[in-house]
Amino acid sequence: MNLGEPIAKSTIAVTSVTVEKDVTIVNYEGDVGKYGRVFATHRLRASEDTRQAYEFEGSARTLLDDGTAVSVSLRGIGRRSGGRFKLFSLDNASNVDQRLAVIEVDMMEKTASVTVYAL
């Protein structure tokens, strides 16, 4: 599948991690190109047998330069390798944007590389 050129790329901070019995909650914050300041949360559920494959849901809020706020629902899959996650997120925004985000999270460095494609 050719998604074309990304519409936004950035590295953002992992601001907190909460570990519960069945879910890991990861929070992020940072500037992501045309989406302005982004605040996001992923709730990761690992497959019980390997703890390497994940399904997730989440939410994001963006604050654009003009003061507009956009709400986004996030849903996707991912895989862990050591201290890194690679997540594939289908995003549905309140401004009717739909996109695919590829997020590479380095838990040791507490950073996430985000690449966003228009759908």
Buried (B, 14 or more C-beta within 10 A) or exposed (E): EEBEEBBBEBBBEBBEEEEEEEBBBBBBBBBBEEBBBBBBBBBBEBEEEEEEEBEBBBEBBBBEEEEEEBEBBBBBEBBBEEEEBBBBBBBBBEEEBEBBBBBBBBBEEBBBBBBBBEE
